Amino acid sequence: MTALASLREAYKRDKAALLQNLADCKASTRSLPSTLHKLALLVDKVLIDLWHQAGLASDVCLVAVGGFGRGELFPHSDVDVLVLLPEDQSPEHSPALQAQLERFIGSCWDVGLEIGASVRTVSECLAESGKDITVQTSLLEARKITGPQNLFAQFEKQYQAAMDPKAFYVAKTLELSQRHTKFEDTPYALEPNCKESPGGLRDLQIILWVARAAGLGQSWDELARKGLATPLEARQIKRNESLLGLIRARLHLISKRREDRLVFDLQTAVAESFGFSAEQTPDGRLAQRASEKLMREYYWAAKAVTQLNQILLLNIEDRLKTDLGDNASDLQPLNARFFEKSGLIEVASDDVYHRHPHAILETFELYQTTVGIKGLSARTLRALYNVRPIMNGQFRSDPVNRQTFLRILQHPQGLTHAARLMNQTSVLGRYLWVFRRIVGQMQHDLFHAYTVDQHILMVLRNARRFFMAEHAHEYPFCSQLAAGWDKPWILYIAALFHDIAKGRGGDHSKLGVSEALTFCKQHHIDKQDSQLIAFLVGEHLTMSHVAQKEDLSDPDVIDAFAKRVGNERQLTALYLLTVADIRGTSPKVWNAWKGKLLEDLYKLTLRVLGGRAPDANAEIESRKREALVELALHAEPHQGHKALWDTLDVGYFMRHDASDIAWHARQLSRHVALVTAAGEIESPQKTIVRARISPLGEGMQVVVYTPDQPDLFARICGFFDQSGLSILDAKIHTARNGYALDTFQLITPLMAEQYRELISMVESELAKTVASHAPLPTPVKGRVSRRVKSFPIKPRVTLKPDDKAQSWLLSISASDRLGLLYSVANVLAHHGINLQLAKISTLGERVEDTFLISGPALQQNKAQIEIETELLQVLQSN
């Protein structure tokens, strides 16, 4: 065996022994630093051996940089080294040196080290670090592995002399801000990066980097000794750093690569490596996943890191200003307990909160109401962090604190910023104890993109923006309604409590009502306002359910919803909360079509609440008049619409608005097939497809006019699936002349400038597909996302008669995937089922679709069971 092979085997054996210690479920976070240090020392030893085997000159220095320079190495992290040369040497001018370096780096890879190497002289190091903050940071923690001490000492001396601590601090804090923005400024992403996300390991490393650059210390204990951190803060940092580090190490071990993201695929395995296991309810249902327990631990650690990062960085900034004689900012008194210092709220004394507990909530009221205040000082943040134990039951029940908290909610400005800051500093969860239970709680419903507490704060923000003139362009109709609303804070409290009871089992809406009423009673909110808040919390899912799953053209649906809502005030409040809620789940969930459905439901219900009983005939005549006006504006021939309208029944006019009716008349009237007295069709059989950009300004609208055929819906769905177009809504109608008039609302990822080519393609190719009458292709199961694989939804199929017992309602719920709707349509076509209406609701990566169907097969129990069974089979995600 060669020397290199022997070294490789020894390295693999020794590394495996160290990693086994990290993999051990019983391994504590306390052992992590020692193991990572031992791993770095092992690599040091291997590098020294390879260095000598390569025959490198004794005047060349091998230096560890970056994380490796700190003396710690994660299982699959890069080994970053610097080959430091004397000023008179250069690989370009020395072929022998070049060959030796290539031999050394090649041997590193052969042994199994993922090495990242740079070759520079001292002057080149200084030049590069002056241009690139990343290089400057990497060199900050340089550590000699082997080579002449005088060369390394020369490098250290010149590097430190060139360091500008203030400029370095500014650059690193700007870098931190940009990195946080990349991760949406929240540690609560469902798949966080334990190194780079806010609250991750990088946030802690930045503190030590800027402290080290300023000569203020190189460890948490040293920062504590110099007054930049308290002993408690140092202990908290070390504990959370070890937890995050062990999570990162386990991620590397389980994925067998450098993986710092807690992706869904790995969360359960990492959780189990910590000894977490799933819990079940007494009736056998899953109560809590192992991954949820791990993520809750992670989020609490990340939150603490975020708080401590802010405190220590502000402390270091103050120390830098003092050392540089740049601490001339005057303290402006705000009241007896607080000052303003450079736009930050500064406590008058470190023990102000112990002496005046009421000042805790007063801090956020001042932040909210004082012009020019942009945050809290390090001293104030530290005081809040250290005073958490006194925010107990007595603090929560104090009448003065309750009045202050209610004033914060009722103030016309700054609520969103105040609520977020209260959550970041742990004050919100300690004052509102029920809120603390959902901090860092994950949601595995495939359409929420945030933890429960972050979702609630997003909904609160959305509701607040309805009342701000600068955001009126975002949701004009919501802003219009909000302008006439007298008590915005009612919506804010409802937003705060709408999901407060998630994760307890049972109906979180009903449980949330109890919590909301308790809050209202404690804060002396009058009975009428309390009842409205309770109504909003209890019914916050109702409006979206009716809009997306029921037939809004059915007067009975609108009448039933109106009775449930009760009055216009409750309807308006529920509409505003519903829009804010859907917008706060995920950027993928909201679209213009959902907005239209909700707005239509609001307006239709408002008419009923205003005393106008649903009158189908009057509604149809109104829509026809509006459509005729639009046709006249397009200079359509007088009575040109009549041929089409004479073939259509009441159902058509009830399910389409005036704009769609006019568009259909313009596009289809000249192609109408008339039925003669003898019952024969007096026109050639022809398929017409027309498409346009949706009037909603998002997506595309397509109308298909063709002789009806049993598998028409399935054939159309297949075409749209193959074309990458998602169906949001389908209105299916069969005219008296035997033609199908089907309208589809579609959405596409294509850019708006490509719409002409897309429309042309759809009109020509879909017409060919429908007219071909070729056998339907076999549905192919599309690939599902990683998230669906990790948190699959159990498919559900419900088939029941509608309220009038004339048709059947088919409801399906499943994980989304490409081709799913076509698979469902194929089953319906196979059984000769006629489709009258399809409401397609995609909630992130979950589908909740409702179909109004009819057909002889539905009258037989055996056929019903076959249909349901086949649908369940095609809904399976795997």
HELIX and SHEET records of a PDB file:
HELIX    1   1 ALA A    3  ALA A   23  1                                  21    
HELIX    2   2 THR A   29  SER A   31  5                                   3    
HELIX    3   3 LEU A   32  GLN A   53  1                                  22    
HELIX    4   4 GLY A   66  GLY A   69  1                                   4    
HELIX    5   5 PRO A   91  HIS A   93  5                                   3    
HELIX    6   6 PRO A   95  VAL A  111  1                                  17    
HELIX    7   7 VAL A  122  LYS A  131  1                                  10    
HELIX    8   8 ILE A  133  LEU A  140  1                                   8    
HELIX    9   9 GLN A  149  ALA A  162  1                                  14    
HELIX   10  10 PRO A  165  LYS A  182  1                                  18    
HELIX   11  11 LEU A  201  ALA A  213  1                                  13    
HELIX   12  12 TRP A  220  ARG A  225  1                                   6    
HELIX   13  13 PRO A  231  SER A  255  1                                  25    
HELIX   14  14 PHE A  264  SER A  273  1                                  10    
HELIX   15  15 ALA A  290  ASP A  323  1                                  34    
HELIX   16  16 VAL A  352  ARG A  355  1                                   4    
HELIX   17  17 ALA A  359  THR A  369  1                                  11    
HELIX   18  18 ALA A  378  ASN A  386  1                                   9    
HELIX   19  19 ARG A  388  ILE A  390  5                                   3    
HELIX   20  20 GLY A  393  SER A  397  1                                   5    
HELIX   21  21 PRO A  399  GLN A  410  1                                  12    
HELIX   22  22 LEU A  415  GLN A  424  1                                  10    
HELIX   23  23 VAL A  427  TYR A  431  1                                   5    
HELIX   24  24 TRP A  433  ARG A  436  1                                   4    
HELIX   25  25 VAL A  452  ARG A  465  1                                  14    
HELIX   26  26 ALA A  469  HIS A  471  5                                   3    
HELIX   27  27 PRO A  476  ALA A  483  1                                   8    
HELIX   28  28 PRO A  488  PHE A  497  1                                  10    
HELIX   29  29 HIS A  508  GLN A  522  1                                  15    
HELIX   30  30 LYS A  527  GLY A  538  1                                  12    
HELIX   31  31 THR A  542  LYS A  549  1                                   8    
HELIX   32  32 PRO A  555  VAL A  565  1                                  11    
HELIX   33  33 GLU A  568  ARG A  583  1                                  16    
HELIX   34  34 ALA A  592  LEU A  609  1                                  18    
HELIX   35  35 ALA A  616  LEU A  633  1                                  18    
HELIX   36  36 LYS A  642  TRP A  645  1                                   4    
HELIX   37  37 VAL A  650  ARG A  655  1                                   6    
HELIX   38  38 ALA A  658  LEU A  668  1                                  11    
HELIX   39  39 SER A  669  HIS A  671  5                                   3    
HELIX   40  40 LEU A  712  GLN A  722  1                                  11    
HELIX   41  41 ALA A  752  GLN A  754  5                                   3    
HELIX   42  42 TYR A  755  SER A  772  1                                  18    
HELIX   43  43 ARG A  786  SER A  790  1                                   5    
HELIX   44  44 LEU A  820  HIS A  830  1                                  11    
HELIX   45  45 PRO A  856  GLN A  859  5                                   4    
HELIX   46  46 ASN A  861  LEU A  875  1                                  15    
SHEET    1   A 4 ILE A 115  THR A 121  0                                        
SHEET    2   A 4 VAL A  79  LEU A  85  1                                        
SHEET    3   A 4 CYS A  61  ALA A  64 -1                                        
SHEET    4   A 4 ARG A 143  THR A 146 -1                                        
SHEET    1   B 2 GLU A 279  GLN A 280  0                                        
SHEET    2   B 2 LEU A 286  GLN A 288 -1                                        
SHEET    1   C 4 LEU A 331  PRO A 333  0                                        
SHEET    2   C 4 PHE A 338  LYS A 341 -1                                        
SHEET    3   C 4 LEU A 344  VAL A 347 -1                                        
SHEET    4   C 4 GLY A 375  LEU A 376  1                                        
SHEET    1   D 8 ILE A 688  ILE A 693  0                                        
SHEET    2   D 8 MET A 700  PRO A 707 -1                                        
SHEET    3   D 8 TYR A 739  ILE A 747 -1                                        
SHEET    4   D 8 SER A 726  THR A 734 -1                                        
SHEET    5   D 8 ASN A 834  LYS A 839 -1                                        
SHEET    6   D 8 ARG A 846  SER A 854 -1                                        
SHEET    7   D 8 TRP A 808  SER A 815 -1                                        
SHEET    8   D 8 ARG A 796  PRO A 801 -1                                        
SHEET    1   E 7 ILE A 688  ILE A 693  0                                        
SHEET    2   E 7 MET A 700  PRO A 707 -1                                        
SHEET    3   E 7 TYR A 739  ILE A 747 -1                                        
SHEET    4   E 7 SER A 726  THR A 734 -1                                        
SHEET    5   E 7 ASN A 834  LYS A 839 -1                                        
SHEET    6   E 7 ARG A 846  SER A 854 -1                                        
SHEET    7   E 7 THR A 842  LEU A 843 -1                                        
END                                                                             
